[in-house]
Amino acid sequence: MTPSERFPGAPAQLPVTTREHLTSETTRTVLRIQSRLLTATREFLYGLGFVELLPPIMGPVTDPGTRGSKQVDVDFYGHRYKLMTSAILYKQASLLAFDKIFYIAPNVRLEPTETAVTHRHLAEFHQIDVEIGDGKRADAMRVAEDLVSFVVDSIVRKMPAELELLGRDRDAFAELLRGPFGTMKHADAVADLLGLGHPQNPDAEIDWRGEEILSAKASRPFFVVDYPKGSRGFYDREDEAHPGRLTNFDLLAPEGYGELASGSEREFDYAKLVTRMRETGENPAKYGWYLDLARDGIPASAGFGMGVERLTRYVTGRSAVWQASAFPKLPGVRSP
Amino acid sequence: MTPSERFPGAPAQLPVTTREHLTSETTRTVLRIQSRLLTATREFLYGLGFVELLPPIMGPVTDPGTRGSKQVDVDFYGHRYKLMTSAILYKQASLLAFDKIFYIAPNVRLEPTETAVTHRHLAEFHQIDVEIGDGKRADAMRVAEDLVSFVVDSIVRKMPAELELLGRDRDAFAELLRGPFGTMKHADAVADLLGLGHPQNPDAEIDWRGEEILSAKASRPFFVVDYPKGSRGFYDREDEAHPGRLTNFDLLAPEGYGELASGSEREFDYAKLVTRMRETGENPAKYGWYLDLARDGIPASAGFGMGVERLTRYVTGRSAVWQASAFPKLPGVRSP
């Protein structure tokens, strides 16, 4: 069953006014669950010793590796700054202060306007942004898996009436709560998709449609690992034992909800960062403050960014991600 | 004792590199206290039944009443949007969903570059943004007072070692924790300042220097109320019993730390909003979505925005507000 079959009535655009959206019992319930989701996130990460910091919303440079979306320029006293597309550069820098950090970070990505109808993109959204000093990929995957399990368990136990009001069957989470998430290599995901007749490029990120196809076949969240070099940003570390392969991962939800999180072990070596920037078409001269820090040493790390609205959508069983935001901004759609 | 006497060694600009800032034990301690401050804020507001929502970071229009700072334009698919200078318009709208809401909201205000040396301005900062449906000014003042008391009490009890490391004497909070905050009318604040030789305009907001002078004389936080119409944004409600006077307030810290929060009872009547916009030089046509909502009815309310970095600065006893941010952006200063 494909996602568009699952959500046949899914709206093509934000279908309601701000008043209808905010006064709907559905919206209220989704936002209450989202608030609980973030409370549980903090409870879990504080319990592991993570320190929460407030992230910047703009800077001289930001994450370039965001799958074809455009960055937003702002004029900061005559300097061209960018709104954050992700907090990755600041997460690595923050490890100079603390071994384990996280942000609840706002991001802006101008996705192509045609994605306004795909149910899965907001132009403005938030991420649970986690970074673990001296961490390996396995550490980041473990934290991501345990975080999702903790959050879902918390909501299933504490908000049964809210899930029922939304028509979200608690049994949907039985597999998730029963055991570990699976892991699939990127190459195997590509083979699966080609076998299903989906034309997935083996040298690229799994495309959105491909992610939804894989997701729709699953009954619990699962990881895709070992993306090919060239498919991700310069900060995803290359596997020294397998050149051309990145020590990274995506976490996909089941039931066709698609991607929840992206993460990796990070590159932190100055020379390799410069090389990877050049390989990915980035001009190192733009990355002044970040490369200055890296030249004098930043910690090795691993981490991930998990979409707050996407996780909310999955937990609450909504057809579109805009339903998980009080003031959703769909690509190209003028709204508050 | 004036603030510049209190902080004779206060730096004229961000004096350290990002590495020095993030690896300093002082910065680490301040950021740990800030994290505790936000945890206590959530504990307190959740306990009162407030729902936390994620705020937008940009929109077609934002708060115009921000004391001479400039707004930042962004191009949102060909539409000219603004980064949020405050969340006020969205707070009023959010009351359509819940009776009591709050955000931890990022804001950007391009303050004049000369404020980079005044210790009290960041171009990017966060506010604890609270709004109470059907609330009166007294309700908002009570929540602000109780919130500050709760947060300070929590930090004094749970982080004594951190305060000691910073050289912040716990006795500084004895008066605050002992009893209610005082209240002073704007007209009396003006008279005080004129008596002290400070040329305060009686028809205007208390200027920054004036706030610091009043603040330096105090031993616990205090409110200034009843600002004259014309000194604040269109959303501060006019006192029906005293035309020309606003039902609003500022909360000032003691010891010269200056303003912590601004709040008011809100205007919500469509016709009065349009009139007040015109009186304050704003073009109502710019406020489409907001006025559309107001025409069909938004709740009466009162609320406030409290600066996270300013509250952190006060609690931790720092000489400058930039010391309360991991990646501070000073007006006009190029930095990460």
Interface residues (C-beta under 8 A of the other chain):
Chain A: T18 R19 L22 T23 T27 R28 L31 R32 Q34 S35 L38 T39 R42 Y46 V51 E52 L53 L54 P56 I57 M58 G59 P60 V72 D73 V74 D75 F76 Y77 H79 L83 L89 Y90 A93 S94 L96 A97 F98 I104 P106 V108 L110 T113 A123 E124 H126 W289 Y290 L293 D296 V308 S325 A326 F327 K329 P331 G332 R334 S335 P336
Chain B: T18 R19 L22 T23 T27 R28 L31 R32 Q34 S35 L38 T39 R42 Y46 V51 E52 L53 L54 P56 I57 M58 G59 P60 V72 D73 V74 D75 F76 Y77 H79 L83 Y90 A93 S94 L96 A97 F98 I104 P106 V108 L110 T113 A123 E124 H126 W289 Y290 L293 D296 V308 S325 A326 F327 K329 P331 G332 R334 S335 P336
